[in-house]
Amino acid sequence: MGDDPVLYQIRVYGHLGPTLLMAFPAFAPEQQGTETVLTGLLPDASALYGVLSEMEGLGLDLLEVRRVSARPNPFPPKGDAP
């Protein structure tokens, strides 16, 4: 396991307004129908649990948490170059 940040998408029910979105500055919001998808990099699992705890405390209806990918390495190993 590496120490690289991981990209997550978190889907919640409803449209989050500017005030609620201020609670999640690391995430970019996108409205999809009746849901809001928050996408952002988190440094580790404890940060993810912190975000989920904040959502619970705010009474948000969590629908999905998806690990999209780890941050791509800007310096791939020399053997992987085309």
C-alpha positions in Angstrom: 0.0 0.0 0.0 1.3 3.4 -0.9 0.9 6.8 0.7 -0.6 8.4 -2.4 -4.0 10.1 -2.0 -7.0 8.2 -3.4 -9.8 9.7 -5.6 -13.3 9.1 -4.2 -16.8 9.8 -5.4 -19.4 10.1 -2.7 -23.1 10.2 -3.7 -25.7 11.7 -1.4 -29.4 12.1 -1.8 -30.6 15.7 -2.6 -29.0 18.9 -3.8 -26.4 20.3 -1.4 -26.4 24.1 -1.1 -23.4 26.3 -0.7 -23.6 26.2 3.1 -23.4 22.4 3.2 -20.8 22.2 0.5 -18.5 24.4 2.7 -18.2 21.4 5.0 -16.4 19.5 2.2 -13.8 21.8 0.7 -11.7 18.9 -0.6 -14.5 17.8 -3.0 -15.9 19.1 -6.3 -19.7 18.8 -6.3 -21.8 17.7 -9.3 -25.6 17.6 -9.4 -27.0 14.4 -11.0 -30.7 14.4 -11.0 -31.9 14.4 -7.4 -28.4 13.5 -6.1 -25.1 15.2 -5.4 -21.9 13.5 -6.3 -18.8 14.8 -4.5 -15.4 13.9 -6.0 -12.1 14.5 -4.4 -8.7 13.2 -3.2 -8.3 12.0 0.3 -5.0 11.2 1.9 -6.0 8.0 3.8 -8.8 5.9 5.2 -9.1 8.0 8.4 -9.8 11.1 6.2 -12.6 9.1 4.5 -14.1 8.1 7.8 -13.9 11.7 8.9 -15.9 12.8 5.9 -18.4 10.1 6.4 -18.8 11.0 10.0 -19.3 14.7 9.1 -22.0 13.6 6.6 -23.8 11.5 9.3 -23.6 14.5 11.7 -25.2 16.7 9.1 -28.0 14.2 8.5 -27.1 13.6 4.9 -28.5 10.5 3.2 -25.4 8.6 1.9 -26.1 6.5 -1.2 -22.7 5.4 -2.4 -19.0 5.6 -1.7 -16.7 4.7 -4.6 -13.0 4.5 -4.8 -12.2 5.7 -8.3 -8.5 5.4 -8.3 -5.2 6.2 -6.7 -3.5 9.4 -8.0 -1.6 8.5 -11.1 2.2 8.5 -10.7 3.7 11.4 -12.7 7.0 9.4 -12.8 6.2 5.9 -14.1 9.0 3.3 -13.8 11.4 3.5 -16.7 10.4 0.1 -18.1 6.8 1.3 -18.7 7.7 4.1 -21.2 6.4 3.6 -24.7 
